[in-house]
Amino acid sequence: MNRLNPTKLTNAGDSILATRQLLDTTNHNATNISETLKGVLDDWGVTNKVVCVVTDNDATILKACELLEYKHLPCVAHTINLIVQDVLKLPDFDVILTKCKSVVGFFKRSQIASSKFKEAQGENPHSLLQEMPTRWNSAYEMMKRILKTNEFITLALVSSRGAPSPFSAAEVDILNDISEMLSPFEEATLSVSTNTKVSASIIIPVICELHHKINNLIVSTEQGKTILTAIKGSLTKRLSSYETRSIPRIATILDPRFKKQGFLIPFNAEEGAKAVQHELFTKLPANPLHPPTPPTQETSRFSFLQIKTQNRVHSSWADAIILMRQHFEKENQPEECDPLAYWQVRNYAITYFFQLIVLIIF
């Protein structure tokens, strides 16, 4: 859970509020989890300040959030992991993955073969990496290392007894296709896996970038085409809902790097803008942002106009619309811009009200 200083915009890291056993250590159901979590929040006095709960996609956790009446946002890094796990189970992927693990396993078991492999590389030799079932990107790293050193792998295998066969040209083509397909997912995972930078506002743009790269990818093998089709289906199935959730929508609209341009679907961008506008409306004061200038003592030719101006009824909704228009009319900031710093240094009238939302969402 994050604890933000409400008086200052900062890049807040993750803070552990408590490490506590469940109230009933023998039962991991949703009720027990929700009651334990509520106890921690009550102790810290933040029960009514929680905007959203971010966890993995476990059904029990989802139910616990429902019992607490908190919005839930699935961890996007975990969801990306599920997409790749879907891919790892495909028969076309499993065949080449099994071959990679067999070759790497041989070098791990044979000191002689490993020495030949390193000698063939010369100075600063690379070691082969073994896949770890609990980390999808370990399979990706294993394949990348094989592609980088395949020439030396072949030399060592053909001169070693009991060695598996070297990778054929066709298998290398498949590995290249798979590497190209998994690369965007590793980049996306690294982008959203941070506790020192704003991450809520990049969820939707990261997903847009994934769609862009995957849909524009060209593969050369039949196996690669089958895997790519499966990836596209899983990508849509597992990630499309993020653009429909209010928290990432609002965060993306508020981020000066993205605004409406950070969305995959224009309708979702418009809905995000409406959500921000509504938040502004609820936080704007009843009096106008810029009170009218007091009447002067000088005689005016149009005294009736001064009276009407002073008595004009101001609409918070109209003010919210104006603030949003000012936000959207400004040029998008470059990618390296820190959105928290962007809002912190601006001292004009709209900043305060946007900061109220930024503190909550980011």
Beta strands, then each sheet from edge to edge (+ up, - down):
strand 1: 52-55
strand 2: 71-74
sheet 1: 1+ 2+
end
